[in-house]
Amino acid sequence: VTVSEGNKYHFGNIEWIGNTKYPARVLDAYLGIETGDIFDQTILDERLFIDEDAVNSVYLDNGYLFFDLTSVEVSVENDTIDFEMRIREGSQATVDKVTITGNTKTNEHEARREITTKPGDLFSKQDIIRSVRELASLGHFDPEQIEPNPIPNQEAGTVDLEYKLVERANDQLEVSGGYGAGMLIATVGIRFSNFAAKRMFQGKAWRPVPSGDGQTLSVRAQTNGKYYQSYNFSFVEPWFGGKKPNSFSMSVFHSKINQN
């Protein structure tokens, strides 16, 4: 097998065409490629379109959803390639509707309060990324299947945002046993991470417990029989009052040791 590798090429001059909102020095800084660097098409694509801090993020984080960027090789001399980065900026887009789908168990208000993209705001790629992270941190949805879907309307200068979610179970059941100090101790506990206290008196909501408001209810018991018994109950409301993420927690415990 005979391989001819050819010459190694380098980046030459990079000129920005059509940029009126941001000067070339700003776009050069985001691109991060210097004249003389070894040419790598993958790195060029990543720095233009893929990385979180890529060039297109400068525009997409500031409402320019309809912007377009094309890299064109304008000159290849010796081992150097010159580029023109041709930009069509377009107009800024504002968010119109924000919809949530796939939340079959979790109430919509709990997911919506984690979303930072609001109707009337300028479109922002970074806000969408942040919203996806906040939704994933709740633990109620599969983080690998959270899918933001922008639906642009270029004529109106708006964009609808749809967040597609897939529920997952995150309740915990603990059953364990241990031996110490000459006795066997058994532990049983259960933790519901998406409890809904306001639905406790709704008979149909007990499947197996009322859920959907993101509250945490935990019950745990330890005993070795007659000598030692311990019971713990805790409740956490992460959005007390419903307007701000002020956490309210309550816990009750009871321990009993029989000396007889």
C-alpha positions as CSV (number, residue, x, y, z in Angstrom):
1,V,0.0,0.0,0.0
2,T,1.6,3.3,-1.2
3,V,0.4,6.4,0.5
4,S,1.1,9.9,-0.7
5,E,0.3,12.4,2.1
6,G,1.0,15.6,0.1
7,N,1.8,18.9,1.7
8,K,0.6,20.1,5.0
9,Y,-1.6,23.3,4.6
10,H,-2.0,26.2,7.0
11,F,-4.7,28.9,7.6
12,G,-3.9,32.2,5.9
13,N,-5.9,35.4,6.0
14,I,-9.4,35.2,7.3
15,E,-11.7,38.1,6.2
16,W,-15.2,38.7,7.6
17,I,-17.8,39.9,5.0
18,G,-21.3,41.2,5.9
19,N,-20.8,41.7,9.7
20,T,-22.3,45.0,10.8
21,K,-23.2,44.1,14.4
22,Y,-19.8,42.8,15.6
23,P,-16.4,44.0,14.4
24,A,-13.9,41.5,12.9
25,R,-11.6,41.6,16.0
26,V,-14.5,40.2,18.1
27,L,-15.3,37.5,15.6
28,D,-11.6,36.6,15.3
29,A,-11.4,36.2,19.1
30,Y,-14.3,33.8,19.1
31,L,-12.9,31.9,16.1
32,G,-9.6,31.4,17.9
33,I,-7.6,30.5,14.7
34,E,-4.4,32.4,13.9
35,T,-2.7,32.9,10.5
36,G,-0.1,30.1,10.2
37,D,-2.1,27.5,12.2
38,I,-2.2,24.0,10.6
39,F,-5.4,23.7,8.6
40,D,-8.0,21.5,10.2
41,Q,-11.6,21.4,8.7
42,T,-13.0,19.8,11.9
43,I,-11.6,22.6,14.1
44,L,-12.9,25.2,11.7
45,D,-16.4,23.8,11.8
46,E,-16.4,23.4,15.6
47,R,-15.3,27.0,16.1
48,L,-17.8,28.4,13.6
49,F,-20.9,26.3,14.4
50,I,-20.6,23.5,17.0
51,D,-18.9,24.6,20.3
52,E,-21.0,26.4,22.9
53,D,-18.8,29.5,22.4
54,A,-18.6,29.2,18.6
55,V,-18.9,32.2,16.3
56,N,-22.6,31.5,15.6
57,S,-23.3,31.7,19.4
58,V,-22.4,35.4,19.3
59,Y,-25.4,36.0,17.1
60,L,-27.7,33.2,18.4
61,D,-27.3,34.4,22.0
62,N,-28.5,37.9,21.0
63,G,-31.6,37.1,19.0
64,Y,-30.2,36.6,15.5
65,L,-31.9,33.3,14.8
66,F,-32.1,33.9,11.1
67,F,-28.4,34.7,10.7
68,D,-26.4,32.6,8.1
69,L,-22.6,32.0,7.9
70,T,-20.7,30.4,5.0
71,S,-16.9,29.9,5.0
72,V,-15.4,30.1,1.5
73,E,-11.9,29.3,0.4
74,V,-10.9,32.2,-1.8
75,S,-7.2,31.5,-2.4
76,V,-4.8,28.5,-2.1
77,E,-1.2,29.4,-2.7
78,N,1.7,27.2,-1.8
79,D,0.7,25.7,1.6
80,T,-1.7,28.5,2.7
81,I,-5.5,28.8,2.4
82,D,-7.2,32.2,2.6
83,F,-10.9,32.3,3.7
84,E,-13.8,34.7,3.5
85,M,-16.4,34.3,6.2
86,R,-19.6,35.5,4.5
87,I,-22.4,36.5,7.0
88,R,-26.0,37.3,6.5
89,E,-27.1,38.7,9.9
90,G,-30.9,39.1,9.4
91,S,-33.1,40.6,12.0
92,Q,-33.5,39.7,15.7
93,A,-36.2,37.2,16.6
94,T,-38.3,37.3,19.7
95,V,-39.9,34.3,21.5
96,D,-43.6,34.0,20.9
97,K,-44.9,30.7,22.5
98,V,-43.2,28.3,24.9
99,T,-44.8,24.9,25.0
100,I,-43.9,21.8,27.1
101,T,-44.8,18.2,26.0
102,G,-44.2,14.8,27.4
103,N,-44.7,15.6,31.1
104,T,-47.2,12.9,31.8
105,K,-46.6,12.8,35.5
106,T,-45.0,16.1,36.5
107,N,-47.3,19.2,36.5
108,E,-46.5,21.7,33.8
109,H,-45.9,24.6,36.2
110,E,-43.0,22.8,37.9
111,A,-41.2,22.4,34.5
112,R,-42.1,25.8,33.3
113,R,-40.6,27.7,36.3
114,E,-37.2,26.1,35.4
115,I,-37.3,27.5,31.8
116,T,-35.6,30.9,31.4
117,T,-36.9,31.5,27.8
118,K,-40.0,33.6,28.2
119,P,-42.5,35.0,25.6
120,G,-41.3,38.4,24.5
121,D,-37.6,37.8,25.2
122,L,-35.0,37.9,22.4
123,F,-34.1,34.4,21.2
124,S,-31.0,33.1,23.0
125,K,-29.2,29.8,22.4
126,Q,-27.5,30.1,25.8
127,D,-30.9,30.5,27.6
128,I,-32.1,27.4,25.9
129,I,-29.0,25.4,27.0
130,R,-29.5,26.7,30.5
131,S,-33.2,25.7,30.5
132,V,-32.3,22.2,29.4
133,R,-29.8,21.9,32.2
134,E,-32.3,23.2,34.8
135,L,-34.9,20.7,33.6
136,A,-32.4,17.9,33.8
137,S,-31.4,18.8,37.3
138,L,-35.0,18.3,38.5
139,G,-34.4,14.5,38.2
140,H,-37.9,13.9,36.9
141,F,-37.0,13.8,33.2
142,D,-34.5,11.7,31.2
143,P,-31.6,14.2,30.5
144,E,-30.6,12.4,27.3
145,Q,-34.1,12.9,25.9
146,I,-34.8,16.6,26.7
147,E,-35.2,18.1,23.3
148,P,-35.6,21.8,22.7
149,N,-37.3,22.5,19.3
150,P,-37.3,26.0,17.9
151,I,-40.1,26.7,15.4
152,P,-39.1,29.9,13.6
153,N,-41.4,32.3,11.8
154,Q,-39.1,34.5,9.7
155,E,-41.9,36.6,8.2
156,A,-43.1,37.6,11.7
157,G,-39.6,37.8,13.2
158,T,-40.7,35.4,16.0
159,V,-39.9,31.8,17.1
160,D,-42.0,29.3,19.1
161,L,-40.1,27.0,21.5
162,E,-41.2,23.5,22.3
163,Y,-39.5,21.5,25.0
164,K,-40.0,17.8,24.5
165,L,-39.6,15.8,27.8
166,V,-39.6,12.1,28.7
167,E,-40.6,11.3,32.3
168,R,-38.4,8.9,34.4
169,A,-38.9,7.4,37.8
170,N,-36.7,8.8,40.6
171,D,-38.3,7.5,43.7
172,Q,-36.1,5.4,46.1
173,L,-36.9,2.4,48.2
174,E,-34.4,1.3,50.9
175,V,-34.4,-2.1,52.5
176,S,-31.2,-3.1,54.5
177,G,-30.0,-4.9,57.5
178,G,-26.9,-4.8,59.6
179,Y,-25.3,-6.4,62.6
180,G,-23.5,-4.6,65.4
181,A,-23.2,-4.5,69.2
182,G,-24.6,-8.0,69.3
183,M,-27.8,-7.2,67.6
184,L,-29.4,-7.3,64.1
185,I,-30.8,-3.9,62.9
186,A,-33.3,-3.7,60.0
187,T,-33.9,-0.5,58.0
188,V,-36.8,0.3,55.7
189,G,-37.2,3.6,54.0
190,I,-39.0,5.2,51.0
191,R,-38.4,8.5,49.3
192,F,-40.9,10.1,46.9
193,S,-39.1,12.9,44.9
194,N,-42.1,14.3,43.0
195,F,-44.8,14.4,45.7
196,A,-47.9,16.7,45.6
197,A,-49.3,17.5,49.0
198,K,-52.2,19.5,47.7
199,R,-53.6,16.3,46.0
200,M,-53.6,14.2,49.2
201,F,-57.3,14.3,49.5
202,Q,-57.9,13.4,45.8
203,G,-58.6,9.7,45.8
204,K,-57.7,9.2,42.1
205,A,-54.3,10.8,42.8
206,W,-53.0,7.9,44.9
207,R,-51.2,5.9,42.2
208,P,-49.4,5.0,44.5
209,V,-49.0,8.5,46.0
210,P,-50.1,12.0,44.8
211,S,-47.3,13.3,42.5
212,G,-46.4,16.1,40.1
213,D,-45.3,19.1,42.3
214,G,-41.7,18.2,42.8
215,Q,-41.9,18.0,46.6
216,T,-39.9,15.4,48.5
217,L,-41.5,13.1,51.0
218,S,-39.3,10.7,53.0
219,V,-40.2,8.0,55.6
220,R,-37.6,5.8,57.2
221,A,-37.7,3.3,60.1
222,Q,-35.0,1.3,62.0
223,T,-35.5,-1.4,64.5
224,N,-34.0,-4.5,66.1
225,G,-37.3,-5.5,67.6
226,K,-38.2,-4.6,71.2
227,Y,-34.9,-2.9,72.3
228,Y,-34.4,-0.1,69.7
229,Q,-36.8,1.7,67.4
230,S,-36.3,4.9,65.3
231,Y,-38.7,6.6,62.9
232,N,-38.0,9.6,60.7
233,F,-40.3,11.7,58.5
234,S,-39.3,14.6,56.3
235,F,-40.9,16.9,53.8
236,V,-39.4,19.5,51.4
237,E,-41.1,22.1,49.3
238,P,-38.5,23.6,46.9
239,W,-40.7,26.5,45.8
240,F,-42.5,27.7,48.9
241,G,-45.1,30.2,47.9
242,G,-44.7,29.2,44.3
243,K,-43.0,32.4,43.0
244,K,-39.4,32.0,44.0
245,P,-37.1,29.0,44.7
246,N,-37.4,29.4,48.4
247,S,-37.1,26.0,50.1
248,F,-39.3,24.9,53.0
249,S,-38.4,21.8,54.9
250,M,-39.9,20.0,57.9
251,S,-38.8,16.8,59.7
252,V,-40.0,14.8,62.6
253,F,-38.2,11.9,64.3
254,H,-38.8,9.6,67.2
255,S,-36.4,7.2,68.8
256,K,-37.1,4.6,71.5
257,I,-34.8,2.5,73.5
258,N,-36.2,-0.1,75.8
259,Q,-33.9,-0.8,78.8
260,N,-35.9,-3.6,80.2
